Amino acid sequence: MTSTRQNPNEYPRRILVAVTGLSPQIVTETLYALAVAPTASAFVPTEIHLITTRSGAEKARLALLSDEPGWFHRLARDYALPPIHFTADTIHVLEDAGGRPLEDIRSPEDNRRAADGITGIIREFTADPDCALHVSIAGGRKTMGFFLGYALSLYGRPQDKLSHVLVSDPFESSLGFYYPTPTSRVLEMPGGRLVDSASAQVTLAELPFVSLRHGLPEALLTGLASYNETVKAARHALGPAALQIDLASRRVRAAGKEFSLPPAELALLSVFARRALRGEAPLPAPAKELPDTDWKQRYLVELRWIAGPLGDLDETERALRKGMDGSYFSAHLSKLKKLLRRELGPAAGPYLISDGGSRPRRYSLGLRPAAVSYDPFQAPRQIGAIINSISPGA
């Protein structure tokens, strides 16, 4: 359904998101540029959401949403805008570690909390396929604008846009200017100079961004990972592929994420990982109806490493007593691919067993020898463990 929409203004839910500090004017300036004086097609929001501090929220409420001066309501009346949901409930106040509203963003901890709060809001909005976002980074502290822009880069979709509002001189330095009025309104500038707000020029500078969304594991798109965790996962997903296997713990680390695999699928992955480590050639699969004793042997070697000296492999050995056939191979290969895609999302590609793409099919793991290692996981689990803990079905 969403693929047929060509423009952000065609989406039923259109959200303007902005960060503000003590200059709530950027909301009305941006809304004016989007809905009243666009350079291309208009984007009239159905909702406006602000992200700010406690003092910023109070100033926005008084300046924009009050009966007087109520600059948001004035703008809507002056230019006959359709209903836009913008209330005190859509002003999001950032919180400290104790759940108290942040008064300002000054310390490293304040910055971390701001980053997490902003990331969470953008993640939630971009989870709605019927929503288009327009994100303004014009207000608030510079770090707030950076986090908002980076959050959109992490989670943004094609219909989402990023911008900075530009106001002509001398209005950009006026605390009394909120938008170009349709009729004359005189403002007094510092030093006593008088100017007419009707002559102001307000435009948007759209800021292109690179979307990293399709490189993120599904758990980060739907879970509660922090800003730092999300950035680390994006780095791993987009960085060089590396596979670490610990057969004793039945765990692997790939694309920066650590997770478990069932013994049968781990053994199959290990067959191909060991060949990649040694630089060996691709292998044909076992014939469909003809048990293959060589395949049985290489598979059971890995499975015995996984099971350990006390492991019970009687059932598997009975199933493979004549050798491994193509049906057994295909069933476990299919399950392995499904598990890797579930854990790694779009980052799974380099870790999937490839059939070579042409006949005769020859299977291999396309990693460089240096990208494969068999090492125990001795270091504390960090990002991988956190992401794994929020994975669906984990």
Phi, psi and omega in degrees: 000314184288338184293340181278349182277126184267331186233150178303328183287357178270353182279141182293331178246116183237121188241128168266121179244132179218151168260138179225153172245249180257018178232077182292354179305331185299336179292308181290325177297315180292317178299318178300313182296326181282315192257335186254315186233053181287149175281338176233220180288144182290148172239099180263111183296149167267343178216151171234131178235130177251144173240123189202185176265178181300311181292325177295322179295319180295318180293320178297318180297316182289319185281326188257324191249355180287169174293324180213121009277336175052057188295329176296313180295323177299312180301315180299320179288315183302324185244016174050048179286149176293168181303133177233126181282107178213106182224180176300333180289341179259013171260113186262116181265124178295149185238155175275184184298335180269006180082010179269146180300135177288131178278326179200173180241100185233323185264165174303322179293321176300318180296319180296316179295320178297317180299316180294317180296315180294316180299317181298320180294314180294320178300317181296314182294319183285352175284347181267112183291344180266013185245141170240134181255142163239117187252125178252130179252022187285333187255181177071183176293156183301325179295324179296315178298321178297311181298321180294315178295320181289324177299321177292325176296323180288321190243351187295154180242175182302328182279354183268142184232156180231137182208169172229133182273140180242130182240135182292153177288142005263011189290336182296339180257010182262125178286344181266357181267131180237330176186161176291120182280151180288340175234168185298133173216118187270132177244144176260124181270164174305133183095357175094359180291139179255136179223160181253119183296339179294341181266000182290150176245126179234126179224165177251137170258107179285136184249108177298146177222154177268121180277126178258005188306317186282359173260001184266143173299151181303325181300327180281339178279337185240351186262207186235033181294148180283173177302311182297319179296319181294317180296317179298317180296320178296319179299315181294318182295326184265352181274182179300140180291139176212134182238124175242132182238132173239098185294325183296320180269355180061037182235153175229158173235123180214141181053034178079003182246137179253133181203165180267154171230147175299151183306318183297317181283325177296321179298319179293317176300319183293328176305312184281328177295320180293324178291322177295321179298325181268357181070030183275162186286158175301159183243143168286150176287161173299149177297149189301314184247010186237106180303138185246115182287329177296318178295319177303315184294311182294327180289317182291330176302313180293321182294326178290325174299320182289316184288331183081174186296336182258005183288146182260109180247018185301316184296317179294319180295326176293319181295332184250020188299329178265351183129174178265129177258176184296328180294316178298314180300311184295321181297315182283329175294318179297317179293321178299315178299318180297317180294317180295320179292324178295319183283323191250348181060221182297342180281359185288337189317305184294345185257003178272143178287124182262146177265008177089342175082358179211163180268145357287142182294129175226127193259143179198165172255115190278049176253148175293152178307322182291345182271358183243134176216150175245093183225145174292149179274092181265332181287149178300140177287133181242258185298321183298317181294323181294313180296320181298325183291340180252006181293140176301131177079005181286000000 
